[in-house]
């Protein structure tokens, strides 16, 4: 009948959502931290600035 669905990604996204909640009233800090991570690994973040 219906094939078994595999949702192994749900706990990962649930944890990300929980972590993001601490930034719900402080977007500037979140953006600054994301920029810092990307800079530390040498990647550009041009879309985030828009």
PQR file with spaces between the fields and no chain letter, atoms N, CA, C, O and H, PARSE charges and radii, in Angstrom:
ATOM       1  N    UNK     1       0.829   -1.192    0.000 -0.4000 1.5000
ATOM       2  CA   UNK     1       0.000    0.000    0.000 -0.0000 2.0000
ATOM       3  C    UNK     1       0.873    1.256    0.000  0.5500 1.7000
ATOM       4  O    UNK     1       1.633    1.484   -0.941 -0.5500 1.4000
ATOM       5  N    UNK     2       0.769    2.042    1.020 -0.4000 1.5000
ATOM       6  CA   UNK     2       1.580    3.267    1.093 -0.0000 2.0000
ATOM       7  C    UNK     2       2.991    2.911    1.537  0.5500 1.7000
ATOM       8  O    UNK     2       3.190    2.113    2.453 -0.5500 1.4000
ATOM       9  H    UNK     2       0.152    1.856    1.785  0.4000 1.0000
ATOM      10  N    UNK     3       3.955    3.514    0.877 -0.4000 1.5000
ATOM      11  CA   UNK     3       5.330    3.241    1.258 -0.0000 2.0000
ATOM      12  C    UNK     3       5.660    3.974    2.558  0.5500 1.7000
ATOM      13  O    UNK     3       5.078    5.013    2.868 -0.5500 1.4000
ATOM      14  H    UNK     3       3.793    4.163    0.133  0.4000 1.0000
ATOM      15  N    UNK     4       6.588    3.422    3.293 -0.4000 1.5000
ATOM      16  CA   UNK     4       6.994    4.012    4.561 -0.0000 2.0000
ATOM      17  C    UNK     4       7.721    5.329    4.309  0.5500 1.7000
ATOM      18  O    UNK     4       8.611    5.400    3.462 -0.5500 1.4000
ATOM      19  H    UNK     4       7.061    2.578    3.041  0.4000 1.0000
ATOM      20  N    UNK     5       7.343    6.359    5.037 -0.4000 1.5000
ATOM      21  CA   UNK     5       7.983    7.666    4.905 -0.0000 2.0000
ATOM      22  C    UNK     5       9.106    7.786    5.926  0.5500 1.7000
ATOM      23  O    UNK     5       8.969    7.359    7.073 -0.5500 1.4000
ATOM      24  H    UNK     5       6.620    6.301    5.725  0.4000 1.0000
ATOM      25  N    UNK     6      10.203    8.364    5.501 -0.4000 1.5000
ATOM      26  CA   UNK     6      11.362    8.514    6.362 -0.0000 2.0000
ATOM      27  C    UNK     6      11.581   10.006    6.632  0.5500 1.7000
ATOM      28  O    UNK     6      11.938   10.762    5.728 -0.5500 1.4000
ATOM      29  H    UNK     6      10.315    8.711    4.569  0.4000 1.0000
ATOM      30  N    UNK     7      11.368   10.410    7.853 -0.4000 1.5000
ATOM      31  CA   UNK     7      11.516   11.810    8.235 -0.0000 2.0000
ATOM      32  C    UNK     7      12.644   11.977    9.241  0.5500 1.7000
ATOM      33  O    UNK     7      12.448   12.570   10.302 -0.5500 1.4000
ATOM      34  H    UNK     7      11.077    9.796    8.587  0.4000 1.0000
ATOM      35  N    UNK     8      13.821   11.458    8.917 -0.4000 1.5000
ATOM      36  CA   UNK     8      14.973   11.546    9.811 -0.0000 2.0000
ATOM      37  C    UNK     8      15.421   12.983   10.033  0.5500 1.7000
ATOM      38  O    UNK     8      16.107   13.264   11.016 -0.5500 1.4000
ATOM      39  H    UNK     8      13.980   10.976    8.055  0.4000 1.0000
ATOM      40  N    UNK     9      15.051   13.894    9.148 -0.4000 1.5000
ATOM      41  CA   UNK     9      15.478   15.281    9.231 -0.0000 2.0000
ATOM      42  C    UNK     9      14.692   16.086   10.256  0.5500 1.7000
ATOM      43  O    UNK     9      15.126   17.174   10.635 -0.5500 1.4000
ATOM      44  H    UNK     9      14.494   13.666    8.349  0.4000 1.0000
ATOM      45  N    UNK    10      13.556   15.589   10.713 -0.4000 1.5000
ATOM      46  CA   UNK    10      12.690   16.359   11.617 -0.0000 2.0000
ATOM      47  C    UNK    10      13.406   16.761   12.910  0.5500 1.7000
ATOM      48  O    UNK    10      13.328   17.932   13.283 -0.5500 1.4000
ATOM      49  H    UNK    10      13.204   14.706   10.405  0.4000 1.0000
ATOM      50  N    UNK    11      14.098   15.862   13.612 -0.4000 1.5000
ATOM      51  CA   UNK    11      14.776   16.293   14.840 -0.0000 2.0000
ATOM      52  C    UNK    11      15.826   17.379   14.601  0.5500 1.7000
ATOM      53  O    UNK    11      15.998   18.275   15.428 -0.5500 1.4000
ATOM      54  H    UNK    11      14.162   14.911   13.309  0.4000 1.0000
ATOM      55  N    UNK    12      16.528   17.295   13.464 -0.4000 1.5000
ATOM      56  CA   UNK    12      17.534   18.299   13.124 -0.0000 2.0000
ATOM      57  C    UNK    12      16.888   19.674   12.978  0.5500 1.7000
ATOM      58  O    UNK    12      17.379   20.646   13.554 -0.5500 1.4000
ATOM      59  H    UNK    12      16.388   16.567   12.793  0.4000 1.0000
ATOM      60  N    UNK    13      15.807   19.773   12.226 -0.4000 1.5000
ATOM      61  CA   UNK    13      15.142   21.057   12.018 -0.0000 2.0000
ATOM      62  C    UNK    13      14.428   21.541   13.273  0.5500 1.7000
ATOM      63  O    UNK    13      14.319   22.746   13.501 -0.5500 1.4000
ATOM      64  H    UNK    13      15.409   18.983   11.758  0.4000 1.0000
ATOM      65  N    UNK    14      13.944   20.615   14.085 -0.4000 1.5000
ATOM      66  CA   UNK    14      13.317   21.001   15.348 -0.0000 2.0000
ATOM      67  C    UNK    14      14.359   21.671   16.251  0.5500 1.7000
ATOM      68  O    UNK    14      14.079   22.686   16.889 -0.5500 1.4000
ATOM      69  H    UNK    14      14.032   19.636   13.901  0.4000 1.0000
ATOM      70  N    UNK    15      15.558   21.095   16.295 -0.4000 1.5000
ATOM      71  CA   UNK    15      16.623   21.669   17.120 -0.0000 2.0000
ATOM      72  C    UNK    15      17.049   23.039   16.603  0.5500 1.7000
ATOM      73  O    UNK    15      17.279   23.953   17.395 -0.5500 1.4000
ATOM      74  H    UNK    15      15.787   20.271   15.777  0.4000 1.0000
ATOM      75  N    UNK    16      17.157   23.191   15.287 -0.4000 1.5000
ATOM      76  CA   UNK    16      17.486   24.503   14.714 -0.0000 2.0000
ATOM      77  C    UNK    16      16.419   25.525   15.103  0.5500 1.7000
ATOM      78  O    UNK    16      16.741   26.646   15.496 -0.5500 1.4000
ATOM      79  H    UNK    16      16.970   22.448   14.644  0.4000 1.0000
ATOM      80  N    UNK    17      15.164   25.137   14.993 -0.4000 1.5000
ATOM      81  CA   UNK    17      14.075   26.060   15.342 -0.0000 2.0000
ATOM      82  C    UNK    17      14.165   26.474   16.807  0.5500 1.7000
ATOM      83  O    UNK    17      13.953   27.639   17.140 -0.5500 1.4000
ATOM      84  H    UNK    17      14.903   24.226   14.674  0.4000 1.0000
ATOM      85  N    UNK    18      14.479   25.523   17.676 -0.4000 1.5000
ATOM      86  CA   UNK    18      14.602   25.851   19.094 -0.0000 2.0000
ATOM      87  C    UNK    18      15.754   26.829   19.337  0.5500 1.7000
ATOM      88  O    UNK    18      15.620   27.761   20.130 -0.5500 1.4000
ATOM      89  H    UNK    18      14.651   24.576   17.405  0.4000 1.0000
ATOM      90  N    UNK    19      16.877   26.620   18.659 -0.4000 1.5000
ATOM      91  CA   UNK    19      18.030   27.517   18.817 -0.0000 2.0000
ATOM      92  C    UNK    19      17.709   28.913   18.289  0.5500 1.7000
ATOM      93  O    UNK    19      18.116   29.911   18.884 -0.5500 1.4000
ATOM      94  H    UNK    19      16.986   25.863   18.014  0.4000 1.0000
ATOM      95  N    UNK    20      16.984   28.987   17.182 -0.4000 1.5000
ATOM      96  CA   UNK    20      16.641   30.285   16.599 -0.0000 2.0000
ATOM      97  C    UNK    20      15.693   31.090   17.479  0.5500 1.7000
ATOM      98  O    UNK    20      15.678   32.319   17.408 -0.5500 1.4000
ATOM      99  H    UNK    20      16.653   28.176   16.699  0.4000 1.0000
ATOM     100  N    UNK    21      14.913   30.422   18.297 -0.4000 1.5000
ATOM     101  CA   UNK    21      13.983   31.130   19.173 -0.0000 2.0000
ATOM     102  C    UNK    21      14.696   32.121   20.096  0.5500 1.7000
ATOM     103  O    UNK    21      14.124   33.144   20.471 -0.5500 1.4000
ATOM     104  H    UNK    21      14.925   29.423   18.355  0.4000 1.0000
ATOM     105  N    UNK    22      15.928   31.820   20.456 -0.4000 1.5000
ATOM     106  CA   UNK    22      16.649   32.736   21.348 -0.0000 2.0000
ATOM     107  C    UNK    22      17.000   34.046   20.645  0.5500 1.7000
ATOM     108  O    UNK    22      17.388   35.013   21.300 -0.5500 1.4000
ATOM     109  H    UNK    22      16.393   30.989   20.151  0.4000 1.0000
ATOM     110  N    UNK    23      16.869   34.085   19.334 -0.4000 1.5000
ATOM     111  CA   UNK    23      17.162   35.293   18.550 -0.0000 2.0000
ATOM     112  C    UNK    23      15.900   36.004   18.065  0.5500 1.7000
ATOM     113  O    UNK    23      15.992   36.953   17.286 -0.5500 1.4000
ATOM     114  H    UNK    23      16.554   33.300   18.802  0.4000 1.0000
ATOM     115  N    UNK    24      14.744   35.568   18.506 -0.4000 1.5000
ATOM     116  CA   UNK    24      13.504   36.111   17.937 -0.0000 2.0000
ATOM     117  C    UNK    24      13.362   37.617   18.113  0.5500 1.7000
ATOM     118  O    UNK    24      12.702   38.272   17.307 -0.5500 1.4000
ATOM     119  H    UNK    24      14.669   34.798   19.139  0.4000 1.0000
ATOM     120  N    UNK    25      13.969   38.173   19.151 -0.4000 1.5000
ATOM     121  CA   UNK    25      13.900   39.614   19.374 -0.0000 2.0000
ATOM     122  C    UNK    25      15.236   40.302   19.138  0.5500 1.7000
ATOM     123  O    UNK    25      15.412   41.464   19.502 -0.5500 1.4000
ATOM     124  H    UNK    25      14.505   37.641   19.806  0.4000 1.0000
ATOM     125  N    UNK    26      16.184   39.585   18.525 -0.4000 1.5000
ATOM     126  CA   UNK    26      17.510   40.151   18.340 -0.0000 2.0000
ATOM     127  C    UNK    26      18.118   39.679   17.020  0.5500 1.7000
ATOM     128  O    UNK    26      19.120   38.964   16.999 -0.5500 1.4000
ATOM     129  H    UNK    26      16.041   38.640   18.229  0.4000 1.0000
ATOM     130  N    UNK    27      17.501   40.087   15.945 -0.4000 1.5000
ATOM     131  CA   UNK    27      17.936   39.659   14.612 -0.0000 2.0000
ATOM     132  C    UNK    27      19.361   40.136   14.307  0.5500 1.7000
ATOM     133  O    UNK    27      20.118   39.429   13.641 -0.5500 1.4000
ATOM     134  H    UNK    27      16.687   40.667   15.962  0.4000 1.0000
ATOM     135  N    UNK    28      19.724   41.305   14.780 -0.4000 1.5000
ATOM     136  CA   UNK    28      21.051   41.855   14.504 -0.0000 2.0000
ATOM     137  C    UNK    28      22.152   40.933   15.029  0.5500 1.7000
ATOM     138  O    UNK    28      23.161   40.723   14.355 -0.5500 1.4000
ATOM     139  H    UNK    28      19.110   41.879   15.321  0.4000 1.0000
ATOM     140  N    UNK    29      21.962   40.389   16.218 -0.4000 1.5000
ATOM     141  CA   UNK    29      22.950   39.460   16.776 -0.0000 2.0000
ATOM     142  C    UNK    29      23.024   38.185   15.951  0.5500 1.7000
ATOM     143  O    UNK    29      24.114   37.677   15.687 -0.5500 1.4000
ATOM     144  H    UNK    29      21.143   40.559   16.766  0.4000 1.0000
ATOM     145  N    UNK    30      21.883   37.669   15.547 -0.4000 1.5000
ATOM     146  CA   UNK    30      21.854   36.460   14.717 -0.0000 2.0000
ATOM     147  C    UNK    30      22.611   36.693   13.413  0.5500 1.7000
ATOM     148  O    UNK    30      23.445   35.874   13.025 -0.5500 1.4000
ATOM     149  H    UNK    30      20.997   38.081   15.762  0.4000 1.0000
ATOM     150  N    UNK    31      22.327   37.792   12.741 -0.4000 1.5000
ATOM     151  CA   UNK    31      22.985   38.107   11.472 -0.0000 2.0000
ATOM     152  C    UNK    31      24.488   38.268   11.684  0.5500 1.7000
ATOM     153  O    UNK    31      25.283   37.775   10.884 -0.5500 1.4000
ATOM     154  H    UNK    31      21.650   38.457   13.056  0.4000 1.0000
ATOM     155  N    UNK    32      24.876   38.949   12.746 -0.4000 1.5000
ATOM     156  CA   UNK    32      26.300   39.141   13.031 -0.0000 2.0000
ATOM     157  C    UNK    32      26.992   37.800   13.261  0.5500 1.7000
ATOM     158  O    UNK    32      28.109   37.593   12.786 -0.5500 1.4000
ATOM     159  H    UNK    32      24.230   39.349   13.395  0.4000 1.0000
ATOM     160  N    UNK    33      26.353   36.905   13.971 -0.4000 1.5000
ATOM     161  CA   UNK    33      26.949   35.595   14.230 -0.0000 2.0000
ATOM     162  C    UNK    33      27.030   34.745   12.964  0.5500 1.7000
ATOM     163  O    UNK    33      28.005   34.022   12.759 -0.5500 1.4000
ATOM     164  H    UNK    33      25.445   37.073   14.356  0.4000 1.0000
ATOM     165  N    UNK    34      26.021   34.831   12.130 -0.4000 1.5000
ATOM     166  CA   UNK    34      26.060   34.104   10.855 -0.0000 2.0000
ATOM     167  C    UNK    34      27.199   34.636    9.991  0.5500 1.7000
ATOM     168  O    UNK    34      27.941   33.858    9.392 -0.5500 1.4000
ATOM     169  H    UNK    34      25.229   35.418   12.296  0.4000 1.0000
ATOM     170  N    UNK    35      27.337   35.948    9.926 -0.4000 1.5000
ATOM     171  CA   UNK    35      28.421   36.552    9.147 -0.0000 2.0000
ATOM     172  C    UNK    35      29.782   36.110    9.672  0.5500 1.7000
ATOM     173  O    UNK    35      30.696   35.836    8.894 -0.5500 1.4000
ATOM     174  H    UNK    35      26.734   36.580   10.413  0.4000 1.0000
ATOM     175  N    UNK    36      29.911   36.042   10.983 -0.4000 1.5000
ATOM     176  CA   UNK    36      31.171   35.627   11.600 -0.0000 2.0000
ATOM     177  C    UNK    36      31.522   34.186   11.213  0.5500 1.7000
ATOM     178  O    UNK    36      32.674   33.889   10.894 -0.5500 1.4000
ATOM     179  H    UNK    36      29.169   36.265   11.615  0.4000 1.0000
ATOM     180  N    UNK    37      30.548   33.312   11.241 -0.4000 1.5000
ATOM     181  CA   UNK    37      30.786   31.913   10.868 -0.0000 2.0000
ATOM     182  C    UNK    37      31.208   31.822    9.407  0.5500 1.7000
ATOM     183  O    UNK    37      32.186   31.148    9.082 -0.5500 1.4000
ATOM     184  H    UNK    37      29.612   33.553   11.500  0.4000 1.0000
ATOM     185  N    UNK    38      30.480   32.494    8.532 -0.4000 1.5000
ATOM     186  CA   UNK    38      30.818   32.437    7.110 -0.0000 2.0000
ATOM     187  C    UNK    38      32.200   33.032    6.839  0.5500 1.7000
ATOM     188  O    UNK    38      32.950   32.501    6.020 -0.5500 1.4000
ATOM     189  H    UNK    38      29.686   33.042    8.795  0.4000 1.0000
ATOM     190  N    UNK    39      32.542   34.125    7.515 -0.4000 1.5000
ATOM     191  CA   UNK    39      33.861   34.731    7.335 -0.0000 2.0000
ATOM     192  C    UNK    39      34.953   33.775    7.801  0.5500 1.7000
ATOM     193  O    UNK    39      36.016   33.695    7.185 -0.5500 1.4000
ATOM     194  H    UNK    39      31.933   34.557    8.180  0.4000 1.0000
ATOM     195  N    UNK    40      34.697   33.058    8.875 -0.4000 1.5000
ATOM     196  CA   UNK    40      35.709   32.154    9.415 -0.0000 2.0000
ATOM     197  C    UNK    40      35.989   30.971    8.496  0.5500 1.7000
ATOM     198  O    UNK    40      37.060   30.368    8.564 -0.5500 1.4000
ATOM     199  H    UNK    40      33.834   33.122    9.376  0.4000 1.0000
ATOM     200  N    UNK    41      35.023   30.637    7.634 -0.4000 1.5000
ATOM     201  CA   UNK    41      35.252   29.538    6.694 -0.0000 2.0000
ATOM     202  C    UNK    41      35.485   30.031    5.267  0.5500 1.7000
ATOM     203  O    UNK    41      35.603   29.237    4.333 -0.5500 1.4000
ATOM     204  H    UNK    41      34.153   31.126    7.578  0.4000 1.0000
ATOM     205  N    UNK    42      35.551   31.353    5.115 -0.4000 1.5000
ATOM     206  CA   UNK    42      35.906   31.935    3.825 -0.0000 2.0000
ATOM     207  C    UNK    42      34.809   31.948    2.781  0.5500 1.7000
ATOM     208  O    UNK    42      35.095   31.894    1.585 -0.5500 1.4000
ATOM     209  H    UNK    42      35.455   31.998    5.873  0.4000 1.0000
ATOM     210  N    UNK    43      33.557   32.018    3.211 -0.4000 1.5000
ATOM     211  CA   UNK    43      32.439   32.084    2.264 -0.0000 2.0000
ATOM     212  C    UNK    43      31.780   33.456    2.303  0.5500 1.7000
ATOM     213  O    UNK    43      31.688   34.089    3.356 -0.5500 1.4000
ATOM     214  H    UNK    43      33.324   32.061    4.183  0.4000 1.0000
ATOM     215  N    UNK    44      31.325   33.903    1.142 -0.4000 1.5000
ATOM     216  CA   UNK    44      30.616   35.181    1.045 -0.0000 2.0000
ATOM     217  C    UNK    44      29.151   34.990    1.404  0.5500 1.7000
ATOM     218  O    UNK    44      28.586   33.914    1.204 -0.5500 1.4000
ATOM     219  H    UNK    44      31.400   33.389    0.287  0.4000 1.0000
ATOM     220  N    UNK    45      28.552   36.028    1.927 -0.4000 1.5000
ATOM     221  CA   UNK    45      27.147   35.988    2.325 -0.0000 2.0000
ATOM     222  C    UNK    45      26.376   37.141    1.709  0.5500 1.7000
ATOM     223  O    UNK    45      25.674   37.854    2.427 -0.5500 1.4000
ATOM     224  H    UNK    45      29.011   36.901    2.089  0.4000 1.0000
ATOM     225  N    UNK    46      26.479   37.345    0.431 -0.4000 1.5000
ATOM     226  CA   UNK    46      25.877   38.506   -0.201 -0.0000 2.0000
ATOM     227  C    UNK    46      24.357   38.538   -0.099  0.5500 1.7000
ATOM     228  O    UNK    46      23.783   39.620    0.030 -0.5500 1.4000
ATOM     229  H    UNK    46      27.049   36.766   -0.152  0.4000 1.0000
ATOM     230  N    UNK    47      23.695   37.408   -0.151 -0.4000 1.5000
ATOM     231  CA   UNK    47      22.222   37.378   -0.097 -0.0000 2.0000
ATOM     232  C    UNK    47      21.696   37.793    1.279  0.5500 1.7000
ATOM     233  O    UNK    47      20.613   38.372    1.368 -0.5500 1.4000
ATOM     234  H    UNK    47      24.161   36.530   -0.256  0.4000 1.0000
ATOM     235  N    UNK    48      22.428   37.515    2.335 -0.4000 1.5000
ATOM     236  CA   UNK    48      21.980   37.866    3.676 -0.0000 2.0000
ATOM     237  C    UNK    48      21.885   39.383    3.843  0.5500 1.7000
ATOM     238  O    UNK    48      21.027   39.877    4.575 -0.5500 1.4000
ATOM     239  H    UNK    48      23.308   37.045    2.263  0.4000 1.0000
ATOM     240  N    UNK    49      22.754   40.108    3.174 -0.4000 1.5000
ATOM     241  CA   UNK    49      22.732   41.565    3.286 -0.0000 2.0000
ATOM     242  C    UNK    49      21.512   42.194    2.634  0.5500 1.7000
ATOM     243  O    UNK    49      21.144   43.320    2.967 -0.5500 1.4000
ATOM     244  H    UNK    49      23.450   39.707    2.580  0.4000 1.0000
ATOM     245  N    UNK    50      20.885   41.485    1.715 -0.4000 1.5000
ATOM     246  CA   UNK    50      19.694   42.019    1.055 -0.0000 2.0000
ATOM     247  C    UNK    50      18.536   41.838    1.965  0.5500 1.7000
ATOM     248  O    UNK    50      17.416   42.216    1.620 -0.5500 1.4000
ATOM     249  H    UNK    50      21.184   40.569    1.444  0.4000 1.0000
